Amino acid sequence: MIDDTAPYPEHSLAERLQFQKRHGIIGRSVEMRELVDTVIQVAPSDITVLITGESGTGKEVIAHAIHAASRRAERKFIAVNCGAIPEGILESELFGHEKGSFTGAGDMRKGYFEIADGGTIFLDEIGDTPIQTQVKLLRVLENGDFMRVGSSEQRRTNVRVITATNKDLEQEVQARRFRQDLYYRLRSVNIRIPPLRARRADIPLLVEAFLAEARVKDPTNTLLLTDDAMAALMRHSWPGNIRELRNMIESLAVLEHGRVVDESAIRRYVQGPATVEDDRPLPMLTGRTPEQAEREVIFRALWEIRSGIDDVKNLIERLATRTPASLPPAMDTGRQEEPLVDDLSLEEIMKGAILGVLQRFDGNRRLAAKSLQISERTLYRKLQEYGL
C-alpha cells in the first residue's frame, strides 16, 4: 500500500498549470498544488483511490481528472452515487441481475461494474453503502470477481475503482457501519480535498472562472465585482464550499445582470437564517474574519452541547414530578410492586421513559422526541448511549 502521508514529488509550475487547465481544476494555493501533484502521480497507475472532503469540494472533478490522465482514458467512466440509490436495489445496480431474480426483474440487466469493464468506476458516497454490499465490493476489488443478483455464475471485470465520501470512514469503522478490511482496501491512496475556507486564496480564481462561464452563456452580461465585494467573499466561511460559491455567482449573474456588485450586494446573498434541526438561533458565519469564524464555530459547538444538556435536565425534572403510575411498563425491574422514581437511577428513568414513548408511537422518533419535549438530535444521542 502506498503511504499517503509521504509527499509526492513536486511538478513544474508549467506542468501543473497545464494539467489543471486540461481537467478543470482551479486553484494555485499551496493546498491545491500538493493535491494536483498527488493526482498527477497516481493517475497513470491502476491503484485504488479514496477521495475525501466535505460536500461541494469537487470530489468528482478530481475523479474525472484521474481517469482522464490514466491509461484507461479512452474507456468508460461510470459515476455512481451510492447514497442516492435505495438500499434494496444498489446491489443490482452495481452487479446486475438475471431475469426473474426478483419482483420487477423482467429482463437481464448488466451492472455498472460489468458496463465499466476496462474503464473506471467512481463510487461516490461510498460511506452510505450497506454492509451486505460492502462484502461484495471487497471481493470485486480484490480479484475482480462478482455475480449478478439471482445468478450462480462467476463473472470477472477489469475496472479501476475510485471512491469518495464526506464521512470519516475511520469513525464509521469504529461504529461498525463500515467494514475495516474494505476501508483499508479503498485507501491505498487517500486524496484529501481541503474545504474552501482552508484555501481562501483560490476564491478570486474561482469567482473569475464562474463569471467567465456566465459570460459564455450570456455574452451581454458585464457583471463586475468591486474590491470590497471580493473581500466579503474571501471572509465568508462557505459551508457549501465550491458548489455554494458557484451557485451564488450564477445567481448574481442573473439577478444583478450587468451591474457593479459591491459588498452590500454580496451580503444579501451570503447571509441568511441559520437552519438546524431544532430551529435554535445559532451564530452567523458570514461576513467575518477567519479568526472570528473559528471562534463562532467553537461557540456553535458549545451551544449545541449546552442545548443537549438542557434537554436532558428538563426531561429529568418532568419525570421526577410524575406519579409512579405514569412510568412506562418498560421500567419493570422484576420487583412485585411497581418501582418508585426514588428507587431508580437517572439513567434507568431516562431509558424507561424513552422506551415507553417509543413503544407508544411505534418507534417514530420524531413523535417520540416531540412528546418528550426534546430535540430529535438529543433523542438519537440518548438511543446510542443506551444501546437502544
Secondary structure, 3 states (H helix, E strand, C coil): CCCCCCCCCCCCHHHHHHHHHHHCCCCCCHHHHHHHHHHHHHCCCCCCEEEECCCCCCHHHHHHHHHHCCCCCCCCEEEEECCCCCHHHHHHHHHEECCCCCCCCCCCEECHHHHCCCCEEEEECHHHCCHHHHHHHHHHHHHCEECCECCCCCEECCCEEEEEECCCHHHHHHCCCCCHHHHHHHCCEEEECCCHHHCHHHHHHHHHHHHHHHHHHCCCCCCEECHHHHHHHHHCCCCCHHHHHHHHHHHHHHHCCCCEECHHHHHHHHCCCCCCCCCCCCCCCCCCCHHHHHHHHHHHHHHHHHHHHHHHHHHHHHHHCCCHHHCCHHHCCCCCCCCCHHHCCHHHHHHHHHHHHHHHCCCCHHHHHHHHCCCHHHHHHHHHHHCC
